[in-house]
Amino acid sequence: MSRPSSFAVALAVCAALLAACGGSSAPAAPGAPGAVSSGGVKSAAPAASVKASGSAAPSASGAAAPPAGGAGTASPSVAPSASAGSSEARAAAGVPLPPAGSYTYRLHGQSSSVLGDQNYDGDSTLTVDKPQGDRQHSEQRDSQGKTEQVVVTQTDGLHLAEIHLTQPGFDEDFKPAQPVLLFPANAHKGQHWRWHMTSTDGDYTLTARLTVDDLGSETVALSSVLHIKSKDIDLTIHQHDKAGTDAVILRERTVTDGTAYGTPFHSSGTRVLTKRPG
């Protein structure tokens, strides 16, 4: 794999982690951090959100299970699980999946690195497929590349089964041995959990701490601190997401700091939902 630019890595990473509260995330325009996704909320008791890792089944106090890496295919697959099928199963789990269709997000932000300061504005498109059993695939695209995700509903919440990031000079797949928890069913304010994962080629490690900031009757707010590291990359991403009751991310704010190939990197940006399906 060719050496990616610090921008490509930062964007791809933020996309992957974008969304502690989302079903699907994606990279932004050059220098843009953050990611868009379709998170999970169900009235005052949100049920699901988005992310990747080894395995994470929080306890009653919100602690996460031990990390686990895993090998995976080059791109996410969406095969129905043994428990597949039914909207009844999803409802019983209390985990809504986002409505299928195409969503548009407006991107705005800035970045600074050894290459100078850059501002950006643009759009990204999130395409959410119809669920196949208890799984759902989504793809987000913008001018810099795409991010694919497969999420799965389980009784304890929404989990990420696979995420595949593609940017110019950067192509990484994360497929944990067990899907990682993104947002728990029956969540409570202040609840938090952690997880850790490794890319399928072993080049990148990713750790995260997620916290439920607020639970409302119409929205849920979740924050995450993500750390990605490789031989040449060391980035920390602070992300705040707000999702609606239909399990769709409404707004996201992301700040990234760290080093890429020995040089400092900083970026900050927002993504705001501007168009829904239909």
Backbone as numpy.savetxt, mean C-alpha at the origin, in Angstrom:
# Nx Ny Nz CAx CAy CAz Cx Cy Cz
19.49 -6.77 -12.84 18.64 -5.58 -12.84 19.52 -4.35 -12.84
19.21 -3.38 -13.70 20.01 -2.18 -13.77 19.80 -1.33 -12.53
20.78 -0.47 -12.26 20.69 0.37 -11.08 19.59 1.41 -11.24
18.59 1.43 -10.34 17.51 2.39 -10.44 17.93 3.75 -9.91
17.28 4.81 -10.36 17.54 6.13 -9.82 16.95 6.23 -8.43
17.43 7.19 -7.64 16.88 7.38 -6.29 15.42 7.74 -6.37
15.03 8.48 -7.42 13.63 8.83 -7.60 12.79 7.58 -7.81
13.23 6.71 -8.71 12.45 5.50 -9.02 12.26 4.65 -7.79
13.33 4.48 -7.01 13.24 3.67 -5.80 12.28 4.29 -4.81
12.44 5.60 -4.57 11.58 6.27 -3.60 10.12 6.17 -4.01
9.85 6.36 -5.28 8.48 6.32 -5.76 7.91 4.93 -5.64
8.68 3.95 -6.09 8.18 2.58 -6.07 7.91 2.13 -4.65
8.83 2.48 -3.76 8.69 2.07 -2.37 7.47 2.72 -1.74
7.32 4.01 -1.94 6.17 4.70 -1.37 4.90 4.12 -1.93
4.93 3.76 -3.18 3.75 3.19 -3.79 3.39 1.92 -3.11
4.36 1.09 -2.90 4.10 -0.19 -2.28 3.53 0.01 -0.93
3.97 1.00 -0.28 3.56 1.19 1.08 2.62 2.30 1.24
2.43 2.68 0.37 1.45 3.68 0.36 0.35 3.33 1.16
-0.21 3.17 1.36 -1.47 3.04 1.86 -1.57 2.04 2.95
-1.47 2.50 4.06 -1.73 1.60 5.14 -3.17 1.32 5.09
-3.90 2.15 4.46 -5.34 2.01 4.37 -5.74 1.86 2.94
-5.38 0.84 2.26 -5.81 0.85 0.92 -5.73 -0.49 0.26
-6.49 -0.66 -0.78 -6.49 -1.90 -1.49 -5.53 -1.89 -2.63
-5.03 -0.74 -3.03 -4.16 -0.70 -4.17 -3.37 0.57 -4.15
-2.08 0.50 -4.50 -1.27 1.69 -4.45 -0.40 1.82 -5.66
0.15 3.03 -5.87 0.92 3.24 -7.06 1.90 4.36 -6.94
2.96 4.34 -7.80 3.96 5.37 -7.79 3.44 6.66 -8.38
4.16 7.75 -8.10 3.72 9.04 -8.61 4.62 9.53 -9.72
4.44 10.79 -10.11 5.27 11.38 -11.15 6.68 11.56 -10.63
7.66 11.93 -11.48 9.05 12.00 -11.05 9.20 12.79 -9.76
9.88 12.20 -8.80 10.13 12.85 -7.54 8.97 12.75 -6.58
7.88 12.14 -6.99 6.71 12.07 -6.13 6.74 10.86 -5.24
6.43 11.05 -3.96 6.35 9.92 -3.06 4.91 9.50 -2.93
4.69 8.59 -2.06 3.34 8.26 -1.71 2.71 7.27 -2.65
1.50 6.84 -2.33 0.81 5.89 -3.16 -0.66 5.98 -2.91
-1.41 5.56 -3.87 -2.84 5.60 -3.74 -3.35 4.20 -3.52
-4.40 4.05 -2.78 -4.91 2.73 -2.57 -6.35 2.77 -2.21
-6.90 1.60 -2.08 -8.28 1.47 -1.70 -8.34 0.82 -0.36
-8.54 1.55 0.66 -8.46 1.02 1.98 -9.74 0.41 2.42
-9.81 -0.03 3.66 -11.02 -0.66 4.08 -11.65 0.04 5.23
-12.91 0.37 5.09 -13.65 0.97 6.17 -15.07 0.48 6.08
-15.71 0.32 7.19 -17.11 -0.05 7.16 -17.80 0.68 8.29
-18.53 1.69 7.95 -19.16 2.58 8.90 -18.19 2.96 9.99
-18.62 2.95 11.24 -17.74 3.42 12.31 -16.68 2.40 12.66
-16.81 1.19 12.21 -15.82 0.16 12.52 -15.17 -0.29 11.24
-14.08 0.39 10.81 -13.42 0.05 9.56 -12.96 -1.38 9.58
-12.91 -1.97 8.40 -12.59 -3.38 8.36 -11.32 -3.70 7.64
-10.79 -2.85 6.78 -9.65 -3.30 6.03 -8.84 -2.20 5.44
-7.58 -2.51 5.06 -6.71 -1.56 4.45 -5.61 -2.28 3.74
-4.49 -1.61 3.36 -3.57 -2.25 2.46 -2.09 -2.22 2.77
-1.40 -3.32 2.56 0.03 -3.37 2.69 0.64 -4.73 2.53
2.03 -4.81 2.60 2.65 -6.09 2.29 3.59 -6.53 3.37
3.74 -7.83 3.57 4.68 -8.30 4.54 4.66 -9.78 4.68
5.46 -10.24 5.63 5.53 -11.65 5.86 4.22 -12.17 6.37
3.87 -11.84 7.58 2.62 -12.32 8.12 2.31 -11.45 9.29
1.08 -11.07 9.45 0.75 -10.18 10.54 -0.65 -10.42 11.03
-0.78 -11.11 12.12 -2.07 -11.30 12.72 -2.04 -10.67 14.09
-2.55 -9.43 14.22 -2.42 -8.74 15.47 -3.21 -9.41 16.59
-2.69 -9.27 17.78 -3.39 -9.78 18.94 -4.44 -8.77 19.35
-5.08 -9.02 20.47 -6.11 -8.10 20.92 -5.53 -6.71 21.15
-4.26 -6.63 21.49 -3.64 -5.35 21.74 -3.07 -4.72 20.49
-3.17 -5.43 19.36 -2.71 -4.86 18.10 -1.29 -5.23 17.76
-0.65 -6.10 18.51 0.72 -6.50 18.19 0.72 -7.41 16.99
1.78 -7.36 16.19 1.82 -8.16 14.98 2.56 -9.46 15.19
2.29 -10.40 14.31 2.97 -11.69 14.34 4.37 -11.55 13.78
5.24 -12.57 13.91 6.60 -12.49 13.42 6.64 -12.30 11.92
7.72 -11.64 11.41 7.84 -11.39 10.00 8.13 -12.65 9.22
7.88 -12.57 7.92 8.22 -13.68 7.05 8.38 -13.19 5.64
9.42 -13.60 4.96 9.60 -13.24 3.57 9.05 -14.37 2.73
9.11 -14.24 1.40 8.61 -15.32 0.58 8.92 -15.09 -0.86
9.01 -16.17 -1.62 9.25 -16.06 -3.04 7.93 -15.89 -3.74
7.98 -15.33 -4.95 6.74 -15.11 -5.66 6.95 -15.06 -7.15
5.85 -14.96 -7.88 5.92 -14.88 -9.31 6.23 -13.46 -9.75
6.53 -13.29 -11.03 6.91 -11.98 -11.52 5.79 -10.97 -11.42
4.56 -11.41 -11.49 3.44 -10.48 -11.37 2.34 -11.14 -10.56
1.53 -10.31 -9.86 0.51 -10.88 -8.99 -0.48 -11.73 -9.75
-0.96 -12.79 -9.10 -2.00 -13.62 -9.68 -3.21 -13.57 -8.76
-4.36 -13.82 -9.30 -5.57 -13.74 -8.49 -6.36 -15.03 -8.63
-5.93 -16.07 -7.96 -6.65 -17.33 -7.99 -7.56 -17.40 -6.79
-8.82 -17.77 -6.98 -9.74 -17.84 -5.86 -9.23 -18.81 -4.81
-9.41 -18.46 -3.55 -8.96 -19.32 -2.48 -9.98 -20.40 -2.21
-9.65 -21.31 -1.31 -10.54 -22.41 -1.01 -11.84 -21.91 -0.39
-11.75 -20.79 0.31 -12.94 -20.25 0.97 -13.67 -19.27 0.08
-13.34 -19.28 -1.20 -13.77 -18.27 -2.12 -15.24 -18.15 -2.23
-15.59 -17.08 -2.72 -16.81 -17.00 -3.33 -17.60 -15.88 -2.85
-17.95 -15.93 -1.75 -19.19 -15.29 -1.49 -19.05 -13.93 -0.88
-19.99 -13.08 -1.25 -20.09 -11.79 -0.60 -20.49 -12.01 0.84
-21.20 -13.11 1.10 -21.57 -13.42 2.49 -20.34 -13.65 3.35
-19.33 -14.34 2.77 -18.10 -14.59 3.52 -17.40 -13.29 3.84
-17.38 -12.38 2.86 -16.72 -11.09 3.09 -17.48 -10.29 4.13
-18.80 -10.34 4.05 -19.59 -9.58 5.01 -19.41 -10.13 6.41
-19.32 -11.47 6.49 -19.14 -12.09 7.80 -17.81 -11.67 8.40
-16.82 -11.47 7.54 -15.51 -11.05 8.03 -15.51 -9.57 8.37
-16.54 -8.84 7.94 -16.60 -7.42 8.22 -15.59 -6.63 7.43
-15.18 -7.12 6.28 -14.14 -6.48 5.50 -14.66 -6.13 4.10
-14.93 -4.88 3.83 -15.39 -4.51 2.50 -14.24 -4.45 1.51
-14.49 -4.87 0.29 -13.54 -4.68 -0.80 -14.01 -3.48 -1.60
-13.09 -2.68 -2.15 -13.49 -1.47 -2.88 -14.29 -1.81 -4.13
-15.21 -0.96 -4.52 -15.97 -1.18 -5.74 -15.05 -1.27 -6.96
-15.34 -2.21 -7.85 -14.53 -2.35 -9.06 -14.73 -1.15 -9.98
-13.70 -0.85 -10.77 -13.79 0.26 -11.70 -12.52 1.07 -11.74
-12.57 2.24 -12.39 -11.40 3.10 -12.57 -11.52 4.36 -11.72
-10.45 4.67 -10.99 -10.39 5.84 -10.12 -9.25 6.75 -10.57
-9.46 8.06 -10.46 -8.40 9.01 -10.81 -7.99 9.80 -9.58
-6.68 9.96 -9.39 -6.14 10.73 -8.27 -5.27 11.86 -8.80
-5.34 13.00 -8.12 -4.50 14.14 -8.44 -3.28 14.13 -7.53
-2.10 14.28 -8.13 -0.84 14.23 -7.40 -0.21 15.62 -7.34
0.37 15.95 -6.20 1.09 17.22 -6.07 2.17 17.07 -5.01
3.35 17.61 -5.28 4.42 17.53 -4.29 5.74 18.08 -4.78
6.78 17.77 -4.02 8.11 18.24 -4.36 9.16 17.28 -3.81
10.36 17.35 -4.37 11.45 16.50 -3.90 12.76 17.25 -4.01
13.75 16.81 -3.22 15.09 17.39 -3.30 16.11 16.27 -3.18
17.13 16.35 -4.00 18.20 15.35 -4.00 19.43 15.98 -4.63
20.45 15.16 -4.84 21.67 15.65 -5.47 21.37 16.18 -6.88
20.26 15.75 -7.46 19.88 16.21 -8.79 19.17 17.55 -8.77
18.92 18.10 -7.56 18.25 19.39 -7.45 16.84 19.25 -6.91
16.13 20.38 -6.87 14.76 20.41 -6.40 13.80 20.25 -7.57
12.72 19.51 -7.33 11.73 19.31 -8.37 10.33 19.41 -7.79
9.42 20.03 -8.54 8.01 20.05 -8.19 7.27 19.18 -9.20
6.15 18.64 -8.81 5.40 17.82 -9.74 3.91 17.96 -9.51
3.17 17.82 -10.59 1.72 17.76 -10.59 1.32 16.75 -11.66
0.29 16.01 -11.41 -0.14 15.04 -12.41 -1.28 14.19 -11.89
-1.64 13.17 -12.68 -2.72 12.27 -12.32 -2.22 10.83 -12.32
-2.88 9.99 -11.57 -2.65 8.55 -11.63 -3.99 7.85 -11.70
-4.02 6.69 -12.32 -5.26 5.94 -12.50 -5.18 4.60 -11.77
-6.15 4.35 -10.94 -6.25 3.09 -10.21 -7.38 2.27 -10.82
-7.07 1.06 -11.28 -8.07 0.16 -11.85 -8.26 -1.01 -10.89
-9.44 -1.14 -10.36 -9.76 -2.20 -9.40 -10.62 -3.25 -10.09
-10.15 -4.49 -10.14 -10.88 -5.58 -10.77 -12.00 -6.09 -9.86
-12.95 -6.80 -10.45 -13.98 -7.43 -9.64 -13.35 -8.52 -8.77
-13.84 -8.71 -7.56 -13.28 -9.75 -6.69 -13.41 -11.13 -7.31
-12.44 -11.98 -7.04 -12.50 -13.39 -7.38 -12.48 -14.15 -6.07
-13.64 -14.54 -5.62 -13.72 -15.15 -4.31 -13.43 -14.10 -3.25
-12.49 -14.38 -2.38 -12.15 -13.44 -1.33 -10.90 -12.62 -1.68
-10.50 -12.63 -2.96 -9.32 -11.90 -3.42 -9.71 -10.83 -4.43
-8.86 -9.80 -4.50 -9.10 -8.74 -5.47 -7.77 -8.19 -5.97
-7.67 -8.04 -7.28 -6.46 -7.51 -7.92 -6.71 -6.06 -8.34
-5.68 -5.23 -8.22 -5.78 -3.85 -8.69 -4.45 -3.43 -9.29
-4.53 -2.42 -10.15 -3.32 -1.90 -10.81 -3.40 -0.39 -10.86
-2.33 0.26 -10.47 -2.28 1.70 -10.55 -1.16 2.12 -11.48
-1.45 3.07 -12.35 -0.48 3.53 -13.36 -0.38 5.05 -13.35
0.84 5.52 -13.66 1.04 6.92 -13.98 2.17 6.98 -14.99
2.70 8.15 -15.23 3.71 8.30 -16.28 5.01 7.59 -15.95
5.22 7.20 -14.70 6.48 6.60 -14.29 6.45 5.08 -14.16
5.28 4.47 -14.24 5.24 3.02 -14.11 3.92 2.55 -13.53
3.96 1.38 -12.92 2.73 0.81 -12.37 3.01 0.01 -11.11
1.96 -0.17 -10.34 1.99 -1.01 -9.14 0.78 -1.93 -9.18
1.01 -3.23 -9.05 -0.07 -4.20 -8.98 -0.15 -4.77 -7.57
-1.37 -5.02 -7.11 -1.56 -5.61 -5.79 -2.67 -6.65 -5.83
-2.52 -7.64 -4.96 -3.60 -8.60 -4.70 -3.86 -8.57 -3.20
-5.11 -8.28 -2.83 -5.48 -8.28 -1.43 -6.47 -9.41 -1.19
-6.55 -9.86 0.05 -7.44 -10.97 0.40 -8.14 -10.66 1.72
-9.42 -10.96 1.78 -10.16 -10.75 3.02 -10.08 -12.00 3.88
-9.86 -11.80 5.17 -9.86 -12.88 6.14 -10.66 -12.42 7.34
-10.94 -13.33 8.25 -11.82 -12.97 9.36 -11.24 -11.89 10.26
-9.91 -11.74 10.29 -9.31 -10.74 11.16 -9.05 -9.41 10.44
-9.41 -9.30 9.16 -9.22 -8.04 8.46 -8.79 -8.24 7.02
-8.30 -7.16 6.42 -7.83 -7.20 5.04 -6.32 -7.41 5.02
-5.84 -8.28 4.11 -4.42 -8.62 4.03 -3.89 -8.39 2.61
-2.60 -8.15 2.54 -1.93 -8.05 1.25 -1.26 -9.38 0.92
-1.60 -9.92 -0.24 -1.03 -11.20 -0.66 0.17 -11.02 -1.58
0.17 -9.95 -2.37 1.30 -9.72 -3.29 1.28 -8.28 -3.76
2.48 -7.73 -3.97 2.61 -6.40 -4.57 3.80 -6.41 -5.51
3.60 -5.92 -6.72 4.62 -5.91 -7.76 4.81 -4.49 -8.24
6.03 -3.96 -8.11 6.36 -2.57 -8.43 7.21 -2.50 -9.69
6.78 -1.71 -10.63 7.53 -1.56 -11.88 7.75 -0.09 -12.18
9.01 0.33 -12.22 9.42 1.67 -12.58 10.59 1.55 -13.55
10.92 2.60 -14.29 12.11 2.52 -15.14 13.35 2.13 -14.33
13.96 1.00 -14.66 15.15 0.55 -13.94 14.88 -0.08 -12.60
13.60 -0.32 -12.28 13.26 -0.89 -10.97 12.07 -1.83 -11.14
12.27 -3.09 -10.79 11.21 -4.09 -10.93 11.32 -5.06 -9.77
10.45 -4.92 -8.78 10.54 -5.73 -7.57 9.18 -6.34 -7.24
9.22 -7.56 -6.74 8.01 -8.28 -6.36 8.11 -8.67 -4.90
7.06 -8.41 -4.14 6.96 -8.83 -2.75 5.78 -9.77 -2.62
6.06 -11.01 -2.23 4.99 -12.00 -2.09 5.25 -12.80 -0.82
4.71 -12.33 0.30 4.96 -13.01 1.58 4.44 -14.43 1.60
5.07 -15.25 2.42 4.63 -16.64 2.57 3.19 -16.71 3.05
2.80 -15.76 3.90 1.43 -15.61 4.36 1.02 -14.15 4.16
-0.19 -13.88 3.68 -0.63 -12.49 3.50 -0.49 -11.70 4.79
-0.11 -10.44 4.65 0.12 -9.60 5.82 -1.09 -8.69 6.08
-1.38 -8.49 7.35 -2.52 -7.67 7.74 -2.27 -6.20 7.43
-3.28 -5.60 6.81 -3.22 -4.18 6.52 -4.06 -3.37 7.49
-5.23 -3.88 7.79 -6.12 -3.19 8.72 -7.03 -4.23 9.36
-7.11 -4.23 10.69 -7.88 -5.28 11.38 -9.37 -5.02 11.40
-10.14 -6.09 11.41 -11.57 -5.97 11.69 -11.71 -5.58 13.16
-12.78 -4.88 13.47 -13.02 -4.46 14.85 -11.86 -3.63 15.40
-11.34 -2.75 14.56 -10.21 -1.91 14.98 -10.65 -0.89 16.03
-9.68 -0.40 16.81 -9.98 0.65 17.77 -8.91 1.74 17.67
-9.28 2.95 18.02 -8.37 4.09 17.94 -7.13 3.83 18.78
-5.97 4.09 18.20 -4.71 3.88 18.90 -4.12 2.50 18.69
-4.86 1.59 18.08 -4.35 0.24 17.83 -3.19 0.31 16.84
-2.17 -0.49 17.08 -1.01 -0.48 16.18 -0.42 -1.87 16.07
0.29 -2.10 14.99 0.93 -3.39 14.75 2.11 -3.18 13.81
2.97 -4.19 13.73 4.18 -4.11 12.92 4.30 -5.33 12.02
5.09 -5.19 10.96 5.45 -6.34 10.15 6.75 -6.08 9.41
7.28 -7.16 8.84 8.56 -7.11 8.14 8.48 -8.06 6.95
9.08 -7.66 5.83 9.09 -8.53 4.67 10.33 -8.31 3.83
10.60 -9.28 2.93 11.76 -9.23 2.05 11.29 -9.45 0.62
11.88 -8.72 -0.34 11.51 -8.91 -1.74 11.88 -10.33 -2.18
11.22 -10.81 -3.23 11.43 -12.19 -3.66 12.85 -12.45 -4.13
13.57 -11.40 -4.58 14.96 -11.60 -4.99 15.94 -11.38 -3.84
15.41 -11.03 -2.65 16.24 -10.86 -1.47 16.99 -9.55 -1.39
16.76 -8.63 -2.34 17.54 -7.39 -2.38 17.02 -6.31 -1.43
15.73 -6.33 -1.12 15.14 -5.27 -0.31 14.44 -5.84 0.92
14.59 -5.14 2.05 13.82 -5.46 3.25 12.88 -4.29 3.54
11.74 -4.62 4.07 10.73 -3.61 4.34 10.10 -3.86 5.70
10.11 -2.85 6.55 9.47 -2.95 7.86 8.43 -1.83 7.96
7.41 -2.05 8.77 6.35 -1.06 8.89 5.70 -1.10 10.26
5.27 0.06 10.70 4.44 0.20 11.90 3.19 0.97 11.49
2.03 0.39 11.72 0.76 1.00 11.34 -0.04 1.34 12.59
-0.73 2.49 12.56 -1.50 2.95 13.71 -2.86 3.48 13.25
-3.92 3.06 13.93 -5.25 3.61 13.67 -5.34 4.95 14.39
-5.43 6.04 13.63 -5.45 7.38 14.22 -6.85 7.82 14.64
-7.84 7.46 13.82 -9.19 7.95 14.12 -10.22 7.07 13.43
-11.35 6.86 14.08 -12.46 6.10 13.51 -13.71 6.98 13.57
-14.25 7.32 12.40 -15.45 8.13 12.37 -16.60 7.36 11.76
-17.75 7.99 11.69 -18.92 7.34 11.11 -18.82 7.27 9.60
-18.00 8.14 8.99 -17.89 8.17 7.53 -16.47 7.96 7.02
-15.46 8.14 7.86 -14.07 7.98 7.43 -13.25 7.30 8.52
-12.09 6.80 8.11 -11.11 6.25 9.04 -9.76 6.81 8.65
-8.94 7.14 9.65 -7.60 7.67 9.40 -6.57 6.70 9.95
-5.54 6.45 9.17 -4.49 5.52 9.56 -3.14 6.09 9.16
-2.15 5.95 10.03 -0.80 6.42 9.73 0.15 5.23 9.73
1.25 5.37 8.98 2.23 4.30 8.92 3.63 4.89 8.81
4.58 4.18 9.41 6.00 4.51 9.26 6.65 3.31 8.60
7.18 3.51 7.40 7.74 2.44 6.59 9.24 2.65 6.40
9.99 1.57 6.47 11.44 1.65 6.29 11.87 0.61 5.27
12.45 1.07 4.18 12.95 0.15 3.16 14.46 0.29 3.06
15.12 -0.87 2.93 16.58 -0.84 2.94 17.14 -1.90 2.00
18.21 -1.53 1.32 18.98 -2.46 0.50 20.44 -2.07 0.64
21.29 -2.64 -0.19 22.71 -2.30 -0.12 22.94 -0.82 -0.38
22.11 -0.22 -1.24 22.33 1.17 -1.65 21.24 2.13 -1.23
20.13 1.62 -0.70 18.97 2.45 -0.39 18.61 2.34 1.08
18.30 3.49 1.71 17.84 3.49 3.10 16.84 4.64 3.23
15.55 4.33 3.16 14.50 5.35 3.14 13.47 5.09 4.23
13.01 6.17 4.87 11.93 6.10 5.85 10.77 6.93 5.32
9.57 6.34 5.32 8.39 6.96 4.75 7.34 7.13 5.84
6.90 8.37 6.05 5.80 8.65 6.98 4.56 8.93 6.14
3.51 8.16 6.38 2.33 8.25 5.52 1.05 8.35 6.34
0.13 9.19 5.89 -1.17 9.38 6.54 -2.26 9.22 5.48
-3.22 8.34 5.75 -4.29 8.07 4.80 -5.66 8.28 5.44
-6.60 8.77 4.61 -8.00 8.86 5.03 -8.84 8.13 3.99
-9.66 7.19 4.46 -10.51 6.39 3.58 -11.97 6.60 3.93
-12.83 6.39 2.94 -14.27 6.53 3.14 -14.93 5.21 3.48
-16.23 5.24 3.71 -16.96 4.04 4.10 -17.11 3.04 2.96
-16.81 3.47 1.73 -16.87 2.54 0.60 -15.52 1.88 0.33
-14.60 2.00 1.30 -13.30 1.32 1.21 -12.38 1.92 0.16
-12.52 3.21 -0.10 -11.68 3.87 -1.09 -10.90 5.00 -0.42
-9.60 5.09 -0.71 -8.77 6.16 -0.17 -9.22 7.49 -0.75
-9.45 8.46 0.13 -9.88 9.79 -0.29 -8.72 10.75 -0.40
-7.76 10.63 0.52 -6.62 11.55 0.55 -5.44 10.87 1.22
-4.26 11.17 0.73 -3.04 10.60 1.30 -1.93 11.64 1.32
-1.18 11.65 2.41 -0.05 12.55 2.57 1.17 11.71 2.92
2.28 11.91 2.20 3.48 11.10 2.40 4.72 11.97 2.44
5.62 11.68 3.39 6.92 12.36 3.48 8.01 11.29 3.53
9.00 11.40 2.66 10.08 10.42 2.57 11.42 11.09 2.81
12.26 10.47 3.66 13.62 10.95 3.91 14.57 9.77 3.96
15.81 10.00 3.55 16.82 8.96 3.62 17.94 9.19 2.64
18.60 8.11 2.27 19.72 8.20 1.33 19.54 7.16 0.22
20.01 7.52 -0.96 20.01 6.62 -2.10 21.38 6.72 -2.76
22.11 5.61 -2.75 23.47 5.57 -3.30 24.37 6.63 -2.66
24.22 6.79 -1.35 25.10 7.66 -0.59 24.74 9.13 -0.61
23.63 9.50 -1.26 23.24 10.91 -1.32 21.88 11.10 -0.65
21.66 12.26 0.00 20.39 12.50 0.69 19.22 12.61 -0.28
18.06 12.17 0.18 16.84 12.26 -0.61 15.69 12.67 0.30
14.86 13.62 -0.18 13.67 14.04 0.57 12.55 14.30 -0.43
11.34 13.89 -0.07 10.19 14.24 -0.90 8.94 14.28 -0.03
7.97 15.05 -0.48 6.68 15.11 0.20 5.61 15.31 -0.86
4.44 14.76 -0.62 3.40 14.88 -1.63 2.04 14.47 -1.11
1.02 14.80 -1.88 -0.35 14.43 -1.56 -0.99 13.79 -2.78
-1.97 12.92 -2.51 -2.80 12.32 -3.54 -4.24 12.49 -3.10
-5.06 12.99 -4.01 -6.45 13.26 -3.67 -7.36 12.64 -4.73
-8.38 11.92 -4.29 -9.32 11.31 -5.21 -10.13 12.38 -5.93
-10.15 12.33 -7.27 -10.89 13.33 -8.04 -12.00 12.72 -8.90
-11.94 11.40 -9.16 -12.96 10.80 -10.02 -13.16 9.34 -9.65
-14.42 8.94 -9.55 -14.78 7.57 -9.25 -15.31 6.86 -10.50
-15.49 5.55 -10.44 -16.03 4.84 -11.59 -17.39 5.39 -12.01
-17.63 5.42 -13.31 -18.91 5.86 -13.82 -19.00 7.36 -13.96
